[in-house]
Amino acid sequence: GRRRRRRRRGRLPEEMPRLTEELIRKRAEHNEGVLSDLEEVALHQQELEKIESLEACCRHIKILLLQNNIIPKMEGLHKLRELEYLNLALNNISMIEGVEGCESLKKLDMTVNFVSVEELEESIYNLKANIMLEDLYLTGNPCEDWPGFRPYAVAHLPQLKQLDGKLILPAERIKARQQLPELQSSLEAAVQAAAAKRLAEAGQPVSEGAYTKESRNEMYLEMAAQKEEKDKNERRRMGTEAKEPRQIPGVYNARGDIRQCNEGKYDFNLDDTDPAKIIFELGVPKYLDTTALDVDVNPLYIRCVVREKVTQLKLPAEVRPDASKVQRSRTTGLLRVEMPLAEPGRV
């Protein structure tokens, strides 16, 4: 029977993970992250939607575990000539393809995918080039609903030694070859019936709990969202949760006046005794990197942002920003800003 599952609601992640070189390197810790001679990698349960990057950086891979993802298509595998075992169980694959170049392939696990009777003939044909293939698993695929599935696969793939975990005996192989013409006719009829059924069901709502590609995608998205929420709660509990970037206060307050503040609680001095200029000094930390300072001289105010903390003062008279000079003491780190008055000597 078809699997039934309880529907859960939750926030879906914005983007599913991708099979990148970085992820492969992370999963290759047993090989010290080295990919050039990597022979085995486990990439199961990563919510992956596409096979990529492997041909570029893992040419010597022999065992590739990609089960329990949501991969819809077999691709990016053709150049893995040394690959011996490929596990793609529990994915969303409709057709076996893209492994003709995997000349060392001995075992292929396609358990619980979506290879239907309509894609069976081409899927089997695409395995003919894999002369080393001994072990094939297709349990749980819709194509197995057709009674002729096993003898059809046995007849067309003489290199197989076992199918779905069951040994292929010589007598079974001989009988399958003898039945091949009848099996071919039966398959064509089954394909036509499946196509007619699909056409008749087009546009009709899918029954609750039906095991389809869409329901499986939804299930995995929900699982990914739950995992993300769980990880977030754990980070919050451990105090390692990434904090939201701080909003630096603007120039004006809610009343529309120039804001006056000293968020960093630094010592400062505003000297307007000189008739030609105003001098502003701010006691920032001595060893603070100058790149962490942002000074803005405006005709009506002076604004300094130090490590996202704002010190801003309204000036007692209008100044000339273009002629202002900013300096910093090498011994104390003191910040000094000299701002010439727009109208020198005016009281």
C-alpha positions in Angstrom: 0.0 0.0 0.0 0.9 3.6 -0.3 2.5 5.3 2.7 0.4 7.6 4.7 1.8 10.5 6.7 0.6 13.2 9.1 0.6 16.6 7.5 2.6 19.2 9.5 2.7 22.9 9.0 5.8 25.0 9.5 7.9 27.8 8.1 9.7 26.6 5.0 13.4 27.4 4.5 14.1 30.1 1.9 16.6 28.0 0.0 17.5 24.3 -0.1 21.1 23.3 0.3 23.3 22.7 -2.8 25.8 20.0 -3.4 28.9 22.3 -3.5 32.6 21.5 -3.2 32.5 23.0 0.3 29.8 20.5 1.4 31.7 17.6 -0.1 34.9 18.7 1.7 32.9 19.0 4.9 31.6 15.5 4.5 35.1 14.2 3.6 36.5 14.8 7.1 37.6 11.1 7.2 39.9 12.0 4.4 41.1 15.2 6.0 39.0 17.2 3.6 41.1 16.1 0.6 39.0 15.5 -2.5 41.6 14.6 -5.2 41.9 11.0 -3.9 38.5 10.7 -2.1 37.0 7.3 -2.6 33.9 7.4 -0.4 31.5 10.2 0.6 28.1 10.1 2.5 25.7 12.9 1.3 22.5 11.4 2.6 19.7 13.4 4.3 21.1 16.7 3.1 17.8 17.9 1.4 19.7 18.1 -1.9 17.8 18.8 -5.1 20.5 18.3 -7.7 23.7 16.2 -8.3 26.5 18.6 -9.1 30.2 19.4 -8.4 31.2 15.7 -8.1 32.6 15.3 -11.6 34.9 18.3 -11.1 36.5 17.4 -7.8 35.9 13.7 -7.0 37.0 11.8 -10.1 38.2 8.8 -8.0 35.1 8.3 -6.0 34.1 4.7 -5.6 31.2 4.8 -3.1 28.6 7.6 -3.3 25.7 7.7 -0.9 23.0 10.1 -1.9 20.0 8.4 -0.4 17.2 10.2 1.3 17.3 13.5 -0.5 14.8 15.1 -3.0 16.9 14.6 -6.2 14.6 14.4 -9.3 17.2 13.6 -12.0 20.3 11.4 -12.4 23.0 13.8 -13.7 26.5 14.9 -13.0 27.7 11.3 -12.8 28.9 10.4 -16.3 32.6 11.1 -15.6 32.8 9.0 -12.4 34.5 6.1 -14.1 35.7 4.5 -10.9 32.3 4.6 -9.2 31.4 1.1 -7.9 28.4 1.7 -5.6 25.7 4.4 -6.1 22.9 4.7 -3.6 20.0 7.0 -4.7 17.3 5.4 -2.6 14.4 7.5 -1.4 14.7 10.3 -3.9 12.3 11.7 -6.6 13.9 10.0 -9.7 11.6 9.0 -12.6 14.2 7.5 -14.9 17.5 5.7 -14.6 20.0 7.6 -16.8 23.3 9.4 -16.9 25.5 6.4 -15.6 26.6 5.0 -19.0 30.1 6.4 -18.3 30.3 4.8 -14.9 32.1 1.8 -16.3 33.1 0.3 -12.8 29.5 0.5 -11.4 28.7 -2.8 -9.6 25.8 -1.8 -7.3 22.9 0.6 -7.9 20.3 1.2 -5.3 17.1 3.0 -6.6 14.8 1.8 -3.8 11.6 3.9 -3.3 11.8 6.3 -6.2 9.3 7.1 -9.0 10.4 4.9 -11.9 7.1 4.0 -13.5 6.2 1.4 -16.1 6.3 4.2 -18.7 10.0 4.9 -18.0 11.0 1.3 -17.4 12.1 0.3 -20.9 14.4 3.3 -21.3 15.7 3.0 -17.8 16.7 -0.7 -18.4 18.2 0.2 -21.8 20.4 2.9 -20.1 22.0 0.2 -17.9 23.1 -2.0 -20.7 26.4 -0.3 -21.0 27.2 -1.0 -17.4 28.7 -4.4 -17.9 30.1 -4.6 -14.4 26.7 -4.1 -12.8 25.8 -7.0 -10.6 23.3 -5.7 -8.0 20.2 -3.6 -8.8 17.5 -2.5 -6.4 14.2 -1.0 -7.6 12.0 -2.1 -4.7 9.2 0.4 -4.0 9.1 1.9 -7.5 5.8 2.1 -9.4 7.3 -0.1 -12.2 7.3 -3.1 -9.9 3.5 -3.0 -9.9 3.7 -4.5 -13.4 3.9 -8.3 -13.0 6.5 -8.7 -15.8 9.0 -6.3 -14.2 11.5 -8.9 -12.8 11.7 -11.2 -15.8 11.9 -8.2 -18.1 14.9 -6.7 -16.2 16.6 -10.1 -15.9 16.2 -10.8 -19.6 17.6 -7.4 -20.7 20.5 -7.2 -18.2 22.5 -10.5 -18.4 25.3 -9.0 -16.2 23.0 -8.8 -13.1 23.6 -11.4 -10.4 20.8 -10.3 -8.1 17.8 -8.1 -8.4 16.1 -6.5 -5.3 18.3 -8.6 -3.1 17.2 -11.9 -4.6 19.8 -14.1 -6.5 19.1 -14.6 -10.2 19.4 -18.3 -10.9 20.4 -19.7 -14.4 17.0 -21.3 -14.9 15.2 -18.0 -14.1 17.4 -16.2 -16.7 16.8 -18.7 -19.4 13.0 -18.6 -18.8 13.0 -14.8 -18.8 14.8 -14.7 -22.2 12.2 -17.2 -23.6 9.4 -14.9 -22.4 10.9 -11.7 -23.7 8.6 -11.3 -26.8 5.5 -11.8 -24.6 6.9 -9.5 -21.9 7.6 -6.7 -24.5 3.9 -6.9 -25.7 2.7 -6.9 -22.1 4.9 -3.9 -21.3 3.6 -1.9 -24.3 0.0 -2.6 -23.1 0.9 -1.6 -19.6 2.4 1.7 -20.8 -0.7 2.5 -22.8 -2.9 1.7 -19.8 -0.8 3.9 -17.5 -0.9 6.8 -20.0 -4.6 6.5 -20.3 -5.0 6.4 -16.5 -2.7 9.5 -16.1 -4.8 11.3 -18.7 -8.0 10.5 -17.0 -6.7 11.6 -13.6 -5.3 14.9 -15.0 -6.8 17.9 -13.2 -8.3 15.8 -10.4 -7.2 16.5 -6.8 -4.7 14.1 -5.3 -6.1 12.1 -2.5 -5.0 12.9 1.0 -1.8 11.0 2.0 -1.0 9.9 -1.5 2.8 9.3 -1.9 3.8 11.5 -4.8 6.8 13.6 -5.8 5.0 16.7 -4.7 4.0 15.3 -1.3 7.6 14.0 -0.8 9.0 17.5 -1.6 6.5 19.1 0.8 7.5 16.6 3.5 11.2 17.3 3.0 10.7 21.0 3.0 8.7 20.7 6.3 11.4 18.5 7.8 14.1 21.0 6.7 12.1 23.8 8.3 11.8 21.8 11.6 15.5 21.0 11.6 16.3 24.7 11.0 14.0 25.7 13.9 15.6 23.0 16.1 19.1 24.2 15.3 18.0 27.8 15.9 16.6 26.9 19.4 19.8 25.0 20.2 22.0 28.0 19.2 19.8 30.3 21.3 20.1 27.9 24.3 23.9 27.8 23.9 24.2 31.5 23.3 25.7 31.1 19.9 22.7 32.5 17.9 23.7 35.1 15.3 22.4 38.5 16.4 20.5 40.8 14.2 22.7 43.7 12.9 22.3 46.8 15.1 20.4 49.7 13.7 22.6 52.8 14.0 20.5 55.8 15.1 19.8 58.4 12.4 20.8 62.1 12.5 17.4 63.3 13.6 15.3 62.2 16.5 11.5 61.5 16.5 10.8 65.2 16.9 12.9 66.1 13.8 15.6 67.8 15.9 19.3 67.0 15.5 20.0 64.1 17.7 22.5 64.6 20.6 24.0 61.4 22.0 27.1 59.6 23.2 26.3 55.9 23.0 29.9 54.8 23.5 30.1 56.9 26.7 33.5 58.3 25.5 35.0 61.4 27.1 34.6 64.4 24.7 35.2 68.1 24.6 33.6 70.8 22.4 35.7 74.0 22.4 34.2 77.1 20.8 36.4 79.7 22.5 38.4 80.3 19.3 36.7 83.0 17.2 37.8 81.3 14.0 37.0 77.6 14.6 35.3 75.0 16.8 37.4 72.1 18.1 35.9 68.7 18.9 37.9 66.0 20.7 36.7 62.5 21.4 38.6 60.0 23.7 38.3 56.8 21.6 40.3 53.7 22.7 44.0 54.0 22.1 44.4 50.8 20.1 41.2 51.1 18.1 41.8 50.6 14.4 41.1 53.9 12.5 39.0 51.9 10.0 36.5 51.4 12.8 35.9 55.2 12.9 33.5 57.1 10.8 33.5 60.9 11.1 30.9 63.1 9.5 31.2 66.9 9.7 28.0 68.8 8.8 27.5 72.5 8.9 25.3 72.1 11.9 26.5 69.0 13.7 29.5 66.6 14.2 28.8 62.9 14.1 31.3 60.1 14.9 30.4 56.4 14.7 32.8 54.2 16.7 32.1 50.4 16.5 28.5 51.1 15.6 28.1 53.5 18.6 27.2 57.1 17.7 28.5 60.2 19.3 26.7 63.2 17.8 26.5 66.8 18.9 24.8 69.9 17.6 27.3 72.7 16.9 26.9 76.1 18.5 27.6 77.8 15.1 27.7 76.9 11.5 31.0 75.5 10.2 32.6 74.7 6.9 32.9 70.8 6.4 35.1 71.2 3.3 37.8 73.0 5.2 37.6 70.9 8.4 40.6 68.8 9.5 40.4 65.4 11.3 43.5 64.1 13.2 44.3 61.4 15.6 47.0 61.3 18.3 49.5 58.5 17.8 50.3 58.3 21.5 46.8 58.5 23.1 44.5 57.7 20.2 42.5 60.9 20.8 40.4 62.0 17.9 40.6 65.8 17.1 38.4 67.6 14.6 39.0 71.2 13.7 36.0 72.9 12.0 36.5 76.5 10.7 33.5 78.7 11.3 31.4 79.7 8.2 31.4 83.3 9.6 34.5 83.8 11.7 34.3 86.3 14.6 30.5 86.4 14.6 29.2 86.4 18.2 
